[in-house]
Amino acid sequence: MRLLIMGAPGAGKGTQAVGVAAHYGIPAISTGDIFRANVKEGTELGEQVSAIMAAGNYVPDELTERIVADRLDRADAADGWLLDGFPRTLHQVGALEAHLSERSQALDAVICLDVNPEDLVTRLLRRAEIEGRADDNEETIRHRMDVYLESTRPLLDAYEKRGLLVRVDGNGTVEEIGARIIAAVDAFVA
């Protein structure tokens, strides 16, 4: 099973990725975790990422794509994976498709967690309070939502046109949402 999970900040992607991946016996792969692991391991890619991030810049598509491709080629991902945080641009969508095509593989589904934006703002404000994140105020959160919608809509449209998008209601308990995702994916790939 090769899956992507997408959703706005606070939609619960990271939480759901772990449970869904465990259900299918595949690794949950977060691009943020990949970056941190490469930096920690002191790989050549990790050193490049570290320098870019230290300068306060975004990691360019090509570098992100190389790091993700390297991770997807590891033995534990041979039978599938669930990617969280990638792709984030149409260029990355194309790179992932090319990577899979070269290996005679394909995506099975792209899970999109749909949550009411006002509910997301409430969730993120609560999380900021619990985690003591002073920089996560309502204005910053709303700006992140706008950026997400603007940058992600083309990706969701692209996957919908390819017949891969599986929209799931992201409201409810962690368990309810997880069960909903698994039921939707199972029905989609059947």
C-alpha positions in Angstrom: 0.0 0.0 0.0 1.4 3.4 -1.1 -0.5 6.3 0.5 -0.2 10.0 0.9 -2.0 11.9 3.7 -2.9 15.6 3.3 -4.8 18.1 5.3 -4.5 21.6 6.8 -2.4 22.4 9.8 -4.0 20.8 12.8 -6.1 18.3 10.8 -4.4 15.4 12.6 -2.2 14.1 9.7 0.7 13.1 11.9 -1.5 11.4 14.5 -3.5 9.5 11.9 -0.5 8.6 9.7 1.0 6.5 12.5 -2.2 4.6 13.2 -3.1 4.0 9.5 0.4 2.9 8.6 0.4 0.5 11.6 -2.9 -0.9 10.4 -1.4 -1.6 6.9 2.0 -2.8 8.2 3.9 0.0 6.4 6.1 2.8 7.7 4.7 6.3 8.3 7.2 8.6 6.7 7.2 12.3 7.6 9.4 14.6 5.5 10.1 16.6 8.7 11.4 13.3 10.3 13.4 12.5 7.2 15.1 16.0 7.4 15.9 15.6 11.1 17.2 12.0 10.6 19.5 13.1 7.8 20.8 16.0 9.8 21.3 13.8 12.9 23.1 11.1 10.8 25.3 13.8 9.3 24.6 12.6 5.7 25.7 14.8 2.8 22.0 15.6 2.2 21.5 16.3 5.9 24.4 18.8 5.9 22.8 20.6 2.9 19.4 20.7 4.6 20.9 21.9 7.9 22.7 24.8 6.2 19.5 25.8 4.3 17.3 25.6 7.4 19.9 27.5 9.5 19.7 30.3 7.0 15.9 30.4 7.5 15.2 29.2 3.9 12.9 26.5 2.6 14.5 23.3 1.3 14.3 23.4 -2.5 12.1 20.9 -4.3 15.0 19.0 -5.9 16.8 18.4 -2.6 13.5 17.4 -0.8 12.8 15.0 -3.7 16.2 13.4 -3.4 15.8 12.9 0.3 12.3 11.4 0.0 13.4 9.1 -2.9 16.3 7.9 -0.8 13.9 7.1 2.1 11.4 5.4 -0.1 14.2 3.1 -1.5 15.0 1.7 2.0 14.2 -1.9 2.7 11.4 -1.2 5.3 9.5 0.7 2.6 9.7 -2.0 -0.1 6.1 -3.1 0.4 4.6 0.3 0.8 4.5 3.5 2.9 2.4 6.4 4.0 3.9 9.8 3.3 3.0 12.8 5.4 4.2 16.2 4.3 5.2 15.3 0.8 4.5 16.3 -1.9 4.0 20.0 -1.2 4.3 21.4 -4.8 3.3 20.3 -8.3 7.0 19.8 -9.1 7.2 17.3 -6.2 4.0 15.5 -7.4 5.8 15.0 -10.7 9.0 13.8 -9.1 7.1 11.3 -6.9 5.3 10.0 -10.0 8.5 9.6 -11.9 10.2 7.9 -8.9 7.3 5.4 -8.7 7.1 4.9 -12.4 10.8 4.0 -12.6 10.1 1.2 -10.1 6.9 0.0 -11.7 5.0 1.2 -8.7 2.0 3.6 -8.3 0.1 5.4 -5.5 -2.9 3.6 -4.2 -4.7 6.6 -2.7 -4.2 10.1 -1.5 -6.1 10.7 1.8 -7.3 14.2 2.4 -8.5 15.0 6.0 -11.3 17.6 5.7 -11.9 19.7 8.8 -13.8 22.9 9.2 -11.3 25.8 9.2 -12.8 27.3 12.3 -12.5 24.0 14.1 -8.8 23.9 13.1 -8.2 27.3 14.5 -9.7 26.2 17.8 -7.6 23.0 17.8 -4.4 24.9 17.0 -5.0 27.6 19.6 -5.7 24.8 22.2 -2.5 23.0 21.1 -0.5 26.2 21.3 -1.8 26.8 24.8 -1.0 23.2 26.0 2.5 23.2 24.4 3.3 26.8 25.4 3.7 28.0 21.8 3.5 31.8 22.2 4.1 32.3 18.4 0.9 30.3 17.6 -1.6 33.1 17.9 -4.9 33.3 16.0 -3.5 35.7 13.3 -0.5 33.4 12.6 -2.7 30.3 12.5 -5.1 31.9 10.1 -2.2 32.9 7.9 -0.9 29.3 7.9 -4.4 28.1 6.9 -4.5 30.6 3.9 -1.0 29.5 2.8 -2.0 25.9 3.0 -5.2 26.4 1.0 -3.4 28.4 -1.6 -0.4 26.0 -2.0 -2.3 22.7 -1.6 -5.4 23.2 -3.7 -3.5 22.6 -6.9 -2.2 19.3 -5.5 -5.6 18.1 -4.4 -7.0 19.1 -7.8 -4.2 17.1 -9.5 -4.8 14.0 -7.5 -8.6 14.3 -7.9 -8.1 14.4 -11.7 -6.0 11.3 -11.5 -8.8 9.6 -9.5 -6.6 9.1 -6.4 -8.2 11.5 -3.9 -10.1 10.0 -0.9 -11.7 12.7 1.2 -12.3 11.8 4.8 -14.2 13.7 7.5 -11.5 14.7 9.9 -13.9 15.6 12.8 -14.3 13.4 15.8 -12.1 11.4 18.1 -8.7 10.0 16.9 -10.2 6.5 16.9 -13.3 7.6 14.9 -11.3 9.4 12.3 -8.8 6.5 12.0 -11.6 4.0 11.5 -13.1 6.3 8.9 -9.8 6.5 7.0 -9.3 2.8 6.9 -12.8 2.1 5.8 -12.5 4.7 3.0 -9.1 3.5 1.8 -10.3 -0.2 1.9 -13.4 0.7 -0.1 -11.3 2.8 -2.5 -8.7 0.2 -3.3 -11.1 -2.8 -3.4 
